[in-house]
Amino acid sequence: MHIWKVAEVERCFRVKCFGYQVIMFWCAFVVFFLALGNELHLSHATEVSVNNTENKLCLYANLMVNFSVAYEVGVNKSESVLFVLPENVTTEGSICNNTTSTLKLGFGDGHSWAVEFTKDNKTYQVDSIVFTYNLNDSSVFTNSTSNETKSVTAKPRITNVGVDTYYSCKSENVQRVESVTQTLYDVTLQAFVTNGSKSDTDTVCTADLTSTTVAPTTTVTTTAAPTSTPTPTLPTPTTGNYSIAPDFNSTACLMATFGLRIGFKQGDKVETINLVPSATEVGGACGVNSSILILTSDTITIMFTFSNDSKKFHLHALNVTVKPATGVAVVAANTNMSIWVAAVGSSYMCNKEQTLTVTETLTLYTFKLRVQPFGVEKGEFATAEDCGDDTTGSWIVPIAVGVALAVLILIVLIAYFIGRKRNQGSSYEHF
C-alpha cells in the first residue's frame, strides 16, 4: 500500500501543468488525503484464533491494545513512545491445556504480549499479562541507550468468566507497571473453547454492566403529555493540579491544571459529571515527541495524548471512559485532534469555558485550563499563550484547506497564462 501511495504522488508531479487543471486538483487531493492517512489508522483491532493439537479452536481474541513506554536516551534523559498492538501478529508460543492456557502474540522485532489463563470447574480468569519489549528495536525505541529486552507483568481484573462464554469489555482497562502503560479496550477473549467454536454467550465486564434499577409504578390518570424532570445543574468543577515526573527524584516534565466536566448520552438523555481532583489518580509519561496524561477516578478514566513537532505542541488524542452510577458505561475516543496549540517552551492557557466534542456521544468542558506537556523547567509553567477568541481550534483545518486550494488555483491560472502566451508567440512566428 505504501509503495502504491509513493507511485501515485510521483505520477502526479510528473504531469505538466498546462492543460491539466483537473488532474492537478486530483493530485492535490491525493496528497492531502495521504497526509491524513497516518492519522486515520492510529488504532485498529487485532483478531487471532489458536487451534489445539486436534486442529480445533481453543483460544480466541479480538481486541485493541495501546502501549506507552518510557525509556532512556541519555544520562538522566528519557523519552516515551506510543504504539499499538498491530493487526498482523504471530501466535507462536500459545498453549492450550485443560486448566491453564497461554495466548502469546508476537510482533515487530522481538516484542510480545502474552495472556495467562487458569480454569476451575465453572469459571476461568486471566492471571497475568506479560508484555515484553526489545529496546534494541530502533524503529520503535529511537536513540535508546539500552539494547535490553524487558518484560513487565500486569494483573488485570478479568475474573469469573463463565466456562463456554467469552469475556467482553468495551470500556478501557488501563494497566500501569513501572515505565509501561497498557490500555486495553473493545476486548473479546475466550479461553478453553469447547466444541471447536467460539461461544455465542458473553460474560460482560463490570465496567460495561447496566446497573439494576426498579421500574417505577405508573397509573394512567390523564391524557396530557408527560413532562420530563430537568437534570440538576452541576456546580463549576473544582480545579485540579496534575503533574507527571520521570521519577521520584525529578521535577515535573508535564503539568496541567483545569476543572473538567463530561457530558455524555444515555439513550436520548444527556448526563453530566464532574471530575473530582481529590478522588483522582494521576499517571502518564513524558517524551520528546509524545506525552501522556492519564486521570483515573471511580467513574472517569481519561487519557490525554500530546504531540510535539519541535516547534509547537498540541493535544492530539483523547480516550475517555465514563461509568455512571446508573446506565451503561460510555467509551469515546478521538485520535485526530489538533487543539490546545502553543509553542514548545510555552504553556497553553484558557481561563474561559471550552467545549470539546470528542464524539457524537461525549463532550468535554474545561474550566481555567493551563497545560504544558513539554519543556517544563524547575516544575513551573512557562509563559502562557492565551486561547483568546479561539476556544476549540476548529477553524485550523478549514483555513489550512482553504489556503491550499487558493494556492492551487493560483498555480493553475499562472500555468494557463504562460501557456496562452506561448501559443500567441507561436502564432506570430507563423506570420
ABEGO torsion letter per residue (X at the ends): XAAAAAAAAAAAAABBABGAAAAAAAAAAAAAAAAAAAAAAABBBBBBBBBBAAGBBABBBBBBBBBBBBBBAEBGBBBBBBBBBBABBBABGBBBBAABBBBBBBBEBGBBBBBBBBBBAABBBBABBBBBBBAABAAABBGBABABBBBBBBBBBBBGBBBGBBBBBABBBBBBBEABBBBBBGBBBBBGBBGGBBBABBBBBAAABBBBBBBBBBBBABABBBBBBBBBBBBBBBBBBBBBBABAABBBABBBBBBBBBBBBBEABBBBBBBBAAABBBBEBBBAABBBBBBBBAABBBBBBBBBAGABBBBABBBBBBBBABEBBBBBBBABBBBGBBBBGBBBBBABBBBBBABAABBBBBBGBBBBABGBBGGBBBBBBBAEABAAGAAAAAAAAAAAAAAAAAAAAAAAAAAAAAAAAAAAAAX
